[in-house]
Amino acid sequence: MISTSIDTNTLPTLKEGDSGLSVKLLQKLLIEIYDYDYVVYDAYFGNPTKQAVQQFQREYDHTVEYKLPEPSYNDYGMVNQITWQALAENISC
């Protein structure tokens, strides 16, 4: 389990095709906190990661105070500051 706080203001917007440590953090959250076990933990934002982000955005949209991207928006499946904040909601410090 992740045992540190995350400053979501410093995290970049991520989209399919991106790679690096921020993608690895995203994948770790999706796998360990949200149980999206089909995500590949490889630091590459491929289709499995995008599908998990879209699933998260659909499932958690009604449980957070801010509006997550909807399927009709261009940023659906992307991880912007709003999505990072929603992902960080369930992290225990």
N, C-alpha and C positions, 0 to 999 in steps of 0.2 A: 504494500500500500504506500502511496505517496504521503510523506509526512512533513511536508513543507508548504508554506503559503506561496501562492503564485500571484505576482503582480500582472494582472491581465492587460494593464495599460502599456506594458513594454513588449507585448507579444505581437508579431506581425499578422497581417491578414494572410491566410493560407488558402490555396486552391489546388485543384487536381494538377499534377505535374511538378509541384514544389517538392523540395527535399531539404533535409537538414535536422538540426536539433529541435527546432520548434515543431516540426512534423512528428518527430519521435516522442516529444512530450504529449502532443495531441493523441497519438496512437496509444500511449501508455494510459492516458485518462480514459479513452474509449474502451480499452480492454479491461483495465483493473478496476475502475470505478463504475463503469456503466455496463460491463459484461458483454460488450460486442466482440465476442471471441473469434469472429471471422475476419477481423482486422489483422493485417500482416504487419508485424512490428519490425519495419525495415527502414524507417526514416524517409520513405517515399510516399507521397500523397497520391496513391493510385486509386483505382475504382473501388476496391473494398473500403478504403478509408472514406472516400466520398460518399459511398452508400451508408456507412455508419453515421457520418455527419448529418446526412439528410434524415436518417431515421431519428437521430437525436433531436434534430430541429422539429420534426413532426411530433415526437413524443413529449418533449419538454416545453413546447410552445405555451401550453395552457398552465404550466406550473410556475412560470417565472414572471417577474414584474414587467419585463420589457418584451417587446415583440421580436421574435426570431424570424429570419427570412422564410417566406412562404414559397411553395413550388413555382409560383408565377414570377418571382423576382429573379433577376440575374445572379444575385449572390446566394441563391439556394444551393447548399452543398459546399459553400465557402465558409471558412472560419474567420469571422470578423470580430471586432471587440465585443459585440453583443453576445455572440456565440461563445467566445472565450469566457465571458463573465458567467454565462449560464452553465458552462462546463465546470467552472470553479465552485459553483454553489454547493456541491456535495463533497468537497474535499475537507477532510479533518486535519486540523493543524496540531 
